[in-house]
Amino acid sequence: MLEKLSLSELGIWAALWRQSPWDENRADLRTAIIASVIANVNRDTKKKSEPFRPFDFMPYAELDTQEDQLDLSKRLRAALTLAGKKPK
């Protein structure tokens, strides 16, 4: 694959993967969503007023700050803009 992709195409794929990874982290998120739904259905709202979030069931997940997400969005747009330009 690396022999057939240009550097800009590889950068786009890397940015897309960073934006929406397709590895075991995604599977963990799906499982955590189900776990949070089950926990919220069975939660005593008098003892715990705030609902559970999927990330409450992902002990190894690192939450990005809003600033990190904005920076990633800017970098992804820049990479896609460069990829769309015709080479000189």
C-alpha distances in whole Angstrom, upper triangle without the diagonal:
4,5,5,6,10,12,14,11,10,13,14,12,13,17,16,16,19,21,20,18,17,18,21,23,23,25,27,28,29,31,33,34,35,37,38,40,41,43,44,46,48,48,52,52,55,53,50,50,47,44,41,38,35,34,37,35,32,34,30,29,30,31,30,33,33,33,29,28,30,28,25,26,27,23,21,24,23,20,20,23,21,18,21,23,22,22,25
4,5,5,8,9,12,10,8,11,13,11,12,16,16,16,18,21,21,19,18,19,23,24,24,26,28,29,30,32,34,35,37,38,39,41,43,44,45,47,49,49,53,53,56,54,50,51,47,45,42,38,35,34,37,36,33,34,30,29,29,30,29,32,32,32,28,28,29,27,23,25,25,22,20,23,22,18,19,22,19,17,20,21,21,20,23
4,6,8,10,13,12,11,14,16,14,16,19,19,19,22,24,24,22,22,23,26,27,28,30,32,33,34,36,37,38,40,42,43,44,46,48,49,51,52,53,56,56,59,58,54,54,51,48,45,42,39,38,41,40,36,37,34,33,33,34,33,35,36,35,31,31,32,30,27,28,28,24,23,25,24,20,21,23,21,18,21,22,21,19,22
4,7,10,12,10,10,13,14,13,15,18,18,18,21,23,23,22,21,23,26,27,27,29,32,32,33,35,37,37,39,41,42,44,46,47,48,50,52,52,56,55,59,57,54,54,50,48,45,41,38,38,41,40,36,38,35,33,33,34,33,35,35,34,31,30,31,29,26,26,27,24,22,23,22,19,19,21,19,16,18,19,18,17,20
4,6,8,6,6,10,10,10,12,14,15,15,18,20,20,19,19,21,25,25,25,27,30,30,31,34,35,35,37,39,40,41,44,45,45,47,50,50,53,53,56,55,51,51,47,45,42,39,36,35,38,37,34,36,32,31,30,31,29,32,32,31,28,27,27,25,22,23,23,20,18,19,19,15,15,17,15,12,15,16,16,15,19
4,5,5,6,9,10,11,12,14,15,17,18,20,21,21,21,23,27,27,27,30,32,32,33,36,36,37,39,41,42,43,45,46,47,49,51,51,55,54,57,56,52,52,48,46,43,40,37,36,40,39,36,37,34,32,31,31,29,31,31,30,27,26,26,24,21,22,21,18,17,18,17,13,14,15,13,10,13,14,13,12,15
4,5,5,6,9,10,10,12,14,15,16,18,20,20,21,22,26,26,26,29,31,30,32,35,35,36,39,40,40,42,44,45,46,48,50,50,53,52,55,54,50,50,46,44,42,38,36,34,38,37,34,35,31,30,28,29,27,29,29,27,24,24,24,21,19,20,19,16,15,16,14,11,13,14,11,10,13,14,14,13,16
4,5,5,6,9,10,10,12,14,15,16,18,19,20,22,26,25,25,28,30,29,31,34,34,34,37,39,39,40,43,44,44,46,49,48,52,51,54,52,49,48,44,42,40,37,34,33,37,36,33,34,31,29,28,28,25,27,26,25,22,21,21,19,17,17,16,13,12,13,11,8,9,11,8,6,10,11,12,11,14
4,5,5,6,9,10,11,12,14,15,16,17,17,20,24,23,23,26,28,27,29,32,32,32,35,37,37,38,41,42,42,44,47,47,50,49,52,51,47,47,43,41,39,35,33,32,35,35,32,33,30,28,27,27,25,27,27,26,23,22,22,20,17,17,17,14,12,14,13,9,9,12,10,7,10,12,13,13,17
4,5,5,6,9,10,11,12,14,15,15,16,17,21,21,21,24,26,26,27,30,30,31,34,35,36,37,40,40,41,43,45,45,49,48,51,49,46,46,42,40,37,34,31,30,33,33,29,31,27,25,25,25,23,26,26,25,22,21,21,19,16,17,17,14,12,15,14,10,11,14,12,10,14,16,17,16,20
4,5,5,6,9,10,10,12,14,14,16,18,21,21,21,24,25,25,27,30,30,30,33,35,34,36,39,39,40,42,44,44,47,46,49,48,44,44,40,38,36,32,30,28,32,32,28,30,26,24,23,23,21,23,23,21,18,18,18,16,13,14,14,10,9,12,11,7,9,12,10,9,13,14,16,16,19
4,5,5,6,9,10,10,12,13,15,17,21,20,19,23,24,23,25,28,28,28,31,33,33,34,37,38,38,40,43,42,46,45,48,46,43,42,38,36,34,31,28,27,31,31,28,29,26,24,23,23,20,22,22,21,18,17,17,15,12,12,13,10,8,10,10,6,7,10,10,8,11,13,15,16,20
4,5,5,6,9,10,10,10,11,14,18,17,17,20,22,21,22,25,26,26,29,31,31,32,35,36,36,38,41,41,44,43,46,45,41,41,37,35,33,29,26,26,29,29,26,27,24,22,22,22,20,22,22,22,19,17,18,17,14,14,15,13,10,13,13,10,10,14,13,11,14,17,18,19,23
4,5,5,6,9,10,9,11,13,16,16,16,19,20,20,22,25,25,25,28,30,30,32,34,35,35,38,40,39,43,42,45,43,40,40,36,34,31,28,25,24,27,27,23,25,22,19,19,19,17,20,20,20,16,15,17,15,11,13,14,11,9,13,13,10,11,15,14,13,16,18,21,21,24
4,5,5,6,9,10,12,14,18,16,16,19,21,20,22,24,24,25,28,29,29,30,33,34,34,36,39,38,41,40,43,42,38,38,34,32,30,26,24,23,26,26,23,25,22,19,18,18,15,17,17,17,14,12,13,12,8,9,11,8,6,9,10,8,9,12,13,12,15,17,20,20,24
4,5,5,6,8,10,13,16,15,14,17,19,18,19,22,22,22,25,27,27,28,31,32,32,34,37,36,40,39,42,41,37,36,33,31,28,25,22,22,25,25,22,24,22,19,18,18,16,18,18,18,15,13,14,14,10,10,12,11,8,10,12,10,10,14,14,13,15,18,21,22,25
4,5,5,4,7,9,12,12,11,14,16,15,17,20,20,21,23,25,25,27,29,30,30,33,35,35,38,38,41,39,36,35,32,29,27,23,21,20,23,22,20,21,19,16,16,16,15,18,18,19,15,14,16,15,11,12,15,13,10,14,15,13,13,17,18,16,19,21,24,25,28
4,6,6,9,11,13,11,12,15,16,15,17,20,20,20,23,24,24,26,29,29,29,32,34,34,37,36,39,37,34,33,30,28,25,22,19,18,21,21,18,20,17,14,13,13,12,14,15,15,12,10,13,12,8,10,13,11,9,13,14,13,14,17,18,17,19,22,25,26,29
4,6,10,12,15,12,11,15,16,14,16,19,19,19,22,23,23,24,27,28,28,30,33,32,35,34,37,36,32,32,28,26,24,20,18,17,21,21,18,20,18,15,14,13,11,14,13,14,11,9,11,11,8,8,11,10,8,11,14,13,13,16,17,17,19,22,25,26,29
4,7,9,12,10,8,12,13,12,13,16,16,16,19,21,21,22,25,26,26,28,30,30,34,33,36,35,31,31,27,25,23,19,16,16,20,19,17,19,17,14,14,14,13,16,16,17,14,12,14,15,11,12,15,14,12,14,17,15,15,19,20,19,21,24,27,28,31
4,6,9,7,7,10,11,11,13,15,16,16,19,20,21,23,25,26,26,29,31,31,34,34,37,35,32,32,28,26,23,20,17,16,19,18,16,18,15,13,14,14,14,17,18,19,16,14,17,17,13,14,18,16,14,17,19,17,17,21,22,20,23,26,28,29,33
4,7,8,6,8,11,11,12,14,16,16,18,20,21,23,25,26,27,29,31,31,35,35,38,37,33,33,30,27,24,21,18,17,21,19,16,19,17,15,16,17,17,21,21,23,20,18,21,21,17,18,21,19,17,20,22,20,19,23,24,22,24,27,29,30,34
4,5,6,7,9,10,12,13,15,16,18,19,21,22,24,25,26,28,30,30,34,34,37,36,32,33,30,27,24,21,17,17,20,17,15,17,14,13,15,17,17,21,22,24,20,19,22,22,19,20,23,21,19,23,24,22,22,26,27,25,27,30,32,33,36
4,5,5,6,9,10,11,12,14,16,16,18,20,21,22,24,26,27,28,31,32,35,33,30,31,28,25,22,19,15,15,17,15,12,14,12,11,14,16,18,21,23,25,22,20,24,24,21,22,26,24,22,26,27,25,26,29,30,28,31,34,36,36,40
4,5,5,6,9,10,10,12,14,15,16,18,20,20,22,24,26,26,29,29,32,31,27,28,25,22,19,16,12,11,14,12,9,11,9,8,11,12,14,18,19,21,18,17,21,21,18,20,23,22,20,24,26,24,24,28,29,28,30,33,35,36,40
4,5,5,6,9,10,11,13,14,15,17,19,20,21,23,25,25,29,29,32,31,27,28,24,22,19,15,12,12,15,13,11,14,13,11,13,14,15,18,20,22,19,17,20,21,18,19,23,22,20,23,25,23,23,27,28,27,29,32,34,35,39
4,5,5,6,9,10,11,12,14,16,17,18,20,22,23,24,28,28,32,30,27,28,25,22,18,16,12,13,15,12,11,14,13,12,15,16,18,22,23,25,22,21,24,25,22,23,26,26,23,26,29,27,27,31,32,30,32,35,37,39,42
4,5,5,6,9,10,10,12,14,15,16,18,20,21,22,25,26,29,27,24,25,22,19,16,13,9,10,12,9,7,10,10,9,13,14,16,20,21,24,21,20,24,24,22,23,27,26,24,27,30,28,28,32,33,32,34,37,39,40,44
4,5,5,6,9,10,10,12,14,15,16,18,20,20,24,24,27,26,22,23,20,17,14,11,7,8,10,9,7,11,11,9,12,12,14,17,19,21,19,17,21,22,20,21,24,24,22,25,28,27,27,30,32,30,32,35,38,39,43
4,5,5,7,9,10,11,13,14,16,17,19,20,24,24,27,26,23,24,21,17,14,12,8,10,13,11,10,14,14,13,16,16,18,21,22,24,22,20,24,25,22,23,27,27,24,27,30,29,28,32,33,32,33,37,39,41,44
4,5,5,6,9,10,11,12,14,16,17,18,22,23,26,25,22,23,20,17,14,12,8,10,12,9,9,12,14,13,16,17,19,22,24,27,24,23,26,28,25,26,30,29,28,30,33,32,32,35,36,35,37,40,43,44,48
4,5,5,6,9,10,10,12,14,15,16,19,20,23,21,18,19,17,13,10,8,5,7,8,5,6,10,12,11,14,14,17,20,21,24,22,21,24,26,24,25,28,28,27,30,32,31,31,35,36,35,37,40,43,44,48
4,5,5,6,9,10,11,12,14,15,19,19,22,21,18,18,16,12,10,8,5,8,10,8,10,13,15,13,16,15,18,20,21,24,23,21,24,26,24,24,28,28,27,29,32,31,31,34,36,35,36,40,42,44,47
4,5,5,6,9,10,11,13,14,18,19,22,21,19,19,17,13,11,10,8,11,12,10,12,15,17,16,19,19,21,24,24,28,26,24,28,30,27,28,31,32,30,32,35,34,34,37,39,38,39,42,45,47,50
4,5,5,6,9,10,11,12,16,17,20,19,16,17,15,12,9,9,7,10,9,7,10,13,15,15,18,18,21,23,25,28,27,25,28,30,28,29,33,33,31,34,37,36,36,39,41,40,41,45,47,49,52
4,5,5,6,8,10,10,14,14,17,16,13,14,12,8,6,6,5,9,8,7,10,13,16,15,17,16,20,21,22,26,25,23,26,29,27,27,31,32,30,33,36,35,35,38,40,39,41,44,47,48,52
4,5,5,6,9,10,13,14,18,17,14,15,13,9,8,9,8,12,11,11,14,17,19,18,21,20,22,24,24,28,27,25,28,31,29,29,33,34,32,34,37,37,36,39,41,40,41,45,48,50,53
4,6,5,6,9,12,14,17,16,14,15,14,11,10,11,11,14,13,11,15,17,20,20,22,22,25,27,27,31,30,28,32,34,32,32,36,37,35,37,40,40,39,42,45,43,45,48,51,53,56
4,6,5,6,10,11,14,13,11,12,12,9,7,9,10,13,10,10,14,16,19,19,21,20,24,25,26,30,29,28,31,33,32,32,36,37,35,38,40,40,40,43,45,44,46,49,52,53,57
4,5,5,8,9,12,12,10,10,9,6,6,9,10,13,12,12,16,18,21,20,22,21,24,25,25,29,29,27,30,33,31,31,35,36,35,37,40,40,40,42,45,44,45,48,51,53,57
4,6,9,10,13,14,12,12,12,9,10,12,13,17,15,15,19,21,24,23,25,24,27,28,29,32,32,30,33,36,34,34,38,39,38,39,43,42,42,45,47,46,47,51,54,55,59
4,7,9,12,12,11,12,13,11,11,14,15,18,15,15,19,21,24,24,26,25,28,30,30,34,34,32,35,38,36,37,40,41,40,42,45,45,45,47,50,49,50,53,56,58,61
4,6,9,8,7,9,10,8,9,12,14,16,14,14,18,20,23,23,25,24,27,28,28,32,32,31,34,36,35,36,39,40,39,41,44,44,44,47,49,48,50,53,56,58,61
4,5,6,6,8,10,10,11,15,18,19,16,18,21,22,26,26,27,26,29,30,30,34,34,33,36,38,38,38,41,43,42,44,47,47,47,49,52,52,53,56,59,61,64
4,5,5,5,8,8,11,14,17,19,17,18,22,23,26,26,27,25,28,28,28,32,33,32,34,37,36,36,40,41,41,42,45,46,46,48,50,50,51,54,58,59,63
4,6,6,10,11,14,17,20,22,19,21,24,25,29,28,29,27,30,30,31,34,35,34,36,39,39,39,42,44,43,45,48,48,49,51,53,53,54,57,61,62,65
4,6,9,11,12,16,19,20,17,19,22,22,26,26,27,26,28,28,29,33,33,33,35,38,38,38,41,43,42,44,47,47,48,50,52,52,54,57,60,61,65
4,6,7,9,12,16,16,13,16,19,19,23,22,23,22,25,25,26,29,30,29,32,34,34,34,37,39,39,40,43,44,44,46,49,49,50,53,56,58,61
4,6,9,12,16,17,15,17,20,21,24,23,24,22,25,24,25,28,29,28,30,33,33,33,36,38,38,39,42,43,43,45,47,48,49,51,55,57,60
4,7,9,13,14,12,15,17,18,21,20,20,18,21,20,21,24,25,24,27,29,29,29,32,34,34,35,38,39,39,41,44,44,45,48,51,53,56
4,6,10,12,10,12,15,17,20,18,19,18,20,20,21,24,25,24,26,29,28,28,32,33,32,34,37,37,37,40,42,42,43,46,49,51,54
4,7,8,6,9,12,13,16,15,17,15,18,19,20,24,23,22,25,27,27,27,30,32,31,33,36,36,36,39,41,40,42,45,48,50,53
4,5,5,8,10,12,14,12,14,12,15,16,17,20,20,19,22,24,23,23,27,28,27,29,32,32,32,35,37,37,38,41,44,46,49
4,5,6,7,10,12,10,12,11,14,16,17,21,20,18,21,23,22,23,26,27,26,28,31,30,30,33,35,35,36,39,42,44,47
4,5,5,7,9,7,9,8,11,14,15,18,17,16,20,21,20,21,25,25,24,27,29,29,30,33,34,34,36,39,42,43,46
4,6,7,10,9,11,11,14,16,18,21,20,20,23,25,24,25,28,29,28,31,33,33,33,36,38,38,39,42,45,47,50
4,6,9,9,12,13,16,18,21,23,22,21,25,26,25,26,29,29,29,31,34,33,34,37,38,38,40,43,46,47,50
4,6,5,9,10,14,16,19,21,19,19,23,24,22,24,27,27,26,29,31,30,31,34,35,35,37,40,43,44,47
4,6,9,11,14,17,20,22,20,20,24,25,23,25,28,28,28,31,33,32,33,36,37,37,39,42,45,45,48
4,7,10,13,16,19,21,18,19,22,22,21,23,26,25,25,28,30,29,30,34,34,34,36,39,42,42,45
4,6,9,13,16,17,15,15,19,19,18,20,23,22,22,25,27,26,27,30,31,31,33,36,39,39,43
4,6,9,13,14,12,12,16,16,15,18,20,20,20,23,25,24,26,29,29,30,32,34,37,38,41
4,6,9,11,10,10,13,14,14,16,18,19,19,22,23,23,25,27,29,29,31,33,37,37,40
4,6,8,6,6,10,11,10,12,15,15,16,18,20,20,22,24,25,26,28,30,34,34,37
4,5,5,6,9,10,11,13,14,16,17,19,20,21,23,24,26,27,29,31,34,35,38
4,5,5,6,9,10,11,12,14,15,17,19,20,21,23,25,26,27,29,33,34,37
4,5,5,6,9,10,11,12,14,15,17,18,20,21,23,24,26,28,31,32,34
4,5,5,6,9,10,11,12,14,15,16,18,20,21,22,24,26,30,30,33
4,5,5,6,9,10,10,12,14,15,16,18,20,21,23,25,28,29,32
4,5,5,6,9,10,11,12,14,15,17,19,20,21,23,27,28,31
4,5,5,6,9,10,11,12,14,15,17,18,20,22,25,26,28
4,5,5,6,9,10,10,12,14,15,16,18,20,24,25,27
4,5,5,6,9,10,11,12,14,15,17,19,22,24,27
4,5,5,6,9,10,11,12,14,15,17,21,22,24
4,5,5,6,9,10,11,12,14,16,19,20,22
4,5,5,6,9,10,11,12,15,18,19,22
4,5,5,6,9,10,11,13,16,18,21
4,5,5,6,9,10,11,15,16,18
4,5,5,6,9,10,13,14,17
4,5,5,6,9,12,14,17
4,5,5,7,10,12,15
4,5,5,9,10,12
4,6,8,9,13
4,6,9,12
4,6,9
4,6
4
